[in-house]
Amino acid sequence: MALIRVKLRCFSVSSAARNEPIGFVGLGNMGAHMARNLLQSGRTVIVHDKQSDPVEELRKDGAQVATSPAHVAEQSKQLITMLPSSPHVREVYTGQNGILQNVQRGSLLIDSSTIDPSVSKEVGAMATEKGAEMVDAPVSGGITAARDALLTFIVGGSETGYRAAEKLLKLMGKNVFHCGPIGSGQAVKLCNNLMLGITMFGTAEVMNLGIRLGLDAKLLADVMNVSSGQSWSSLKYNPVPGVLEGVPSTNHYQGGFASKLMLKDLGLALGAARDTSSATPLGSLAMQMYQIMCDQGFHSKDFSSAYEFLKQI
């Protein structure tokens, strides 16, 4: 009988956790899909964004709407943020009407933005002072993975925070990795995006060369994707229009990961490289190329528009 009572008690706690509302701040190309997946899992979701259109779309899907990040924190003890940069994270958490203004003791805060690891540590320390648990959980996989709940979450934080966050993250993704203390998730993500920026430009360069040599783009990609030249940029996110369906290159490079955000991430990665005296010659060149792209009007286009940029040179 004692064993039966323990099982029933555990079930009761799990049910209560499932019924707790989840706050979500930041409804861009990635965040809107992530919040929608939480709704589709049957959870109550309270959303906020400065832009009204994504808020209205999620309201139609069943989300509740908050007027500010602080208002979200008043209504939920589980909050997820998905924001463009370090200054946005500071503002949403520590600014006027920010999350930490009204955060409840015992809250779980999950930041899935890609930012400077030092900012994650700084905001995490402030959350701890308020009696909340914070983890950094940047993502990999792109907009299609966000839509299909196949994201990879790269988590930094305490073991307790990770275990609590893992349950929510698995509603939005396929893989969840614990990388160490807070800030570690960001460190891994910056290494990943440094590689991504380099390989996307390499893929765009090779595809442009092959096409000018008279090769069929899809054939070239098919060969590379089962050969030693394979990369995620070619296999899952090919930059040439028509090679893959459902990627930004087939939609005039709209709706994906903007070149200006890739430039931002490369800047963070190279800043970390300077701090650790790590040589990054290819990363430095990739950053220079994305800077030129942004200066020439590609800033809002998906970063795979590197192919379109190279065609024009």
N, C-alpha and C positions, 0 to 999 in steps of 0.2 A: 504493500500500500504506500509506503514511503516513496518508492520509486515512481509510482503513478503520480503522486502529488508533485514530485520534482518535474516530471514531464509536463504536466498541466501548467505549472508555474512558468516554465520556460516558454511555452506556447503563448501564454498571456502577454509576457513581455514583448515577444516578437510581434504579436498582433498590434500592440500599442505603438511600437516603433513604426510599423507600416502605416499607421493612421496619422502620424505626425506630418504636418505640412512641410514642404520643402520650399525655401526661398531661392529665387534665381535672379541674379542681376547681370545684365549684359546679353542682349539678344541679337547679336550680329549673325554672320553667315554660319558660324559654328554653334553659338549659344542657343539660337532659336531651335535648331534641330535637337540639341541636347535637352532643352526644357520640354519639347514636345514628346520626346521619348519617355521622360518621367511621367508626363500626363498619360501616355498610352500604357504605362505599366500600372495605372490605377491610382497613382499618388496624387494628393492635393498639392498644387504648385502655385506659389505666389510670385509674380514676376514684376520686374521693373527695368525700364530702359529709357534713356533720354529721347529716343526716337519713338514716335507714337505708332507707326505702322506695324512693326513686329509685335508690339504689345497688344494691339487690337487683333492681330491674327491669332495670337495665343489665347486671348480672351474668348474668341469664337470657338477655340478648341477646348475650352473649359477651364482655363487658368483664371485665378483671381489676380487682381491688379493692385499694386502698392504705389504710393505717390513718391516714394524716395527709398534709398537703401536703408535708412533708419527705420522707415515704416515696415520694410520687409523684416528687419531684425526684431521688431516688436511682435510680429505675428508668427515667426518660425524660429526653431532652435537648430535647424539644419539649413545652411545657406551655401549656395554655390555661386561663384562669380566667374565670368568669362569676359575679360576686358582686353583692350588693345595693347596697353603698355604700362610701364611702371608708374608714371604720373597718374594714369587713370585708376590704378589699384590704390594708390595713396589717397586719392580724392574720395573714392567710393567707400574705403574703410575708415579713413581718419578725418575726412573733411566735414564741413557743415552738412548736417543730415546724413552723415555716414553711418555705416553698419556699427562701428564700435561705440557710437553715441548711445545706442539703445540695445546693444547685444545683451542677451540673457545669459546668466551664469549657466555653465554646462552646455552651451551651444557648440555645435560642430561647424567650423568654417572651412570650406574647400575652395581654394583659388585655382582655377584651371587656366588662367592667363599665362602667357609666356613673358617673363619679366626678369630683371636682374635678381640673381639669388640673394643679394644683400637686402633687397626690398622685401622679399619673402620673410627673411629672418627678422627684419625690423618690425613689420606688421604683425608677424607671429608672436613676437615678444609683447607687443601691445595687447594682443588678444589674450595672452596668458594672464596679463595683469587684470583683465576684465573677467577672468574666470572661464574663458572659452578655450577650446582646443582648435588649433588651426593646422592645416596641411596645405602644401603646394602640390597641385596635381595637373601640370600641363599635359596636353594631349598630342598624339600623333595619329595620322591617318587621313586627314583632310576632310573636306566637306561631305564627300560621299559616305565615309565611315561615320561621320557625325549623324547623317541622315538615317543610316541603317543600323545605328547602335553597335558599331564595330570598332570604336575608337580604342586606342591604347592609352592608358593613363599611367603617368610616370610620377610617383608619389614620394614626397619628402615630408617627414613628420615623425612623431613618436609612434611606437608600436600600437598604443591604444588608439591614437588618432587614425592611423592607417586602417586598423581593423574596422573601426566605425565607418570610415569613408568608403571602404571597399564595397560594402553592401549597396551604397547608392551608386557608386561608379559602375558597377556591373549592370545597372539598369540602362546605362548609356554606352557601354563599351564591352569589348571582348577580352581585353588583356589589362591587368592591373599589376604594376610592379612597385614594390617598396624599395626605395633606393638609399634610404638613410634618414638622417635628421632633416628638419625643415630647411629648404633651400637645395637639397640634393636632387629633387625632381627637376628643378629649374636647370641645374648643372647638366644633368643628362640630356634634357631637352635642347639646350644650347649646342651641345656636341652633335646631337642628331640633326639639328637644323643647319649647322655648319656643313655637315656632310651633304644634306639635301640641296643647299644652295649651290654647292660645287657640282654635284652630279646632275642637277637640272640643266646647268649651263653646258656641261659636257654632253648631255643627251641632245640638247638643242643644237649644239655645234656639229655633232656627228650626223644627226638627221638632216640638217641643212646641207652638209657635204654630200651625203648619200643621194639626196634628191637631185642635187646639181650634177652628180655623176650619172644621172639617168635611172636611178633605182626607184622601185615602187616603195613608198613610205611604209606601208603596212608590212610588206615582205621584209624590209630591212629591220623593222621592229621585231617581227616574229623570229627572225634569225638571232638577233641580239638577245632576245628574252629567253633563249635556251642555250646561250653561249656565254663565254667569259665576260662579255660586255654588259650582262644583265644588271639592271638597277631598278629600284622602285620607280624612279622618274620615267623610265621607259615602259616598264611592265604595267604599272597601275595608273600613271598620270601623264601619258605621253603628250609632249607639247605640240605635236603636229595635228592640225584639224583633220578629222576623219579616221584616224588610226584607232581610237577608242571611243566608245559611246559613254555619255554621262560624265565627261570630264570638262573642265573649263575651256580647253582648246576647241571643243566642238560647239561652244557657246560664245564665240568671239572673246574668249578669255574673261568672261564675266562670272561672278558668283563664287569665286574660289578664295585663295589666299593671296591677298594683294601684294604686289611687288614692294610697296613701301613697308609692309610688315616683314617681308623677308629681309629687306635692308635693315630694319630695326633689329631683327634677331641676329643677323650677321654682325651688327655693331656690338651687341651684347656679348656674342661669342668672342669677338676679337678683343673686346675689353678684358674679358676673363683671360684670354691668351697673354695679353700684356701683363696682367697682374701676376701671372704664373711663369712668365718668361718662356712661353711656349711658341715655337715657330709655326706660323700658319701662312705660308706663301700662297697656296691655292685659295685659301679662305680670303686672304687680303685681295687677291685678284677678283674673286667672285663678288666681293663687296663693292669694289670699284665699278664692275660692270653693272651691278644693280643700281648703283648711284647714277650712272650715266643713263640707264633706262628710265629711272624716275625723273631725271632732269629733262628727258625727251618725251614725256607724256605717258609713260607706261605705269605710273605710280599706282593707279587704281585698278589696273588690269592684273589678272592672276600672274603669279611669278613664272608660270610656264610660258608666258608671252616672250620669254627670252628667245624663243625660236623666231617669233615675228620680228623682234628687234634685230636678230642676226641676219635675217633675210634682207633687211634694209641697208645693211652696211656694204 
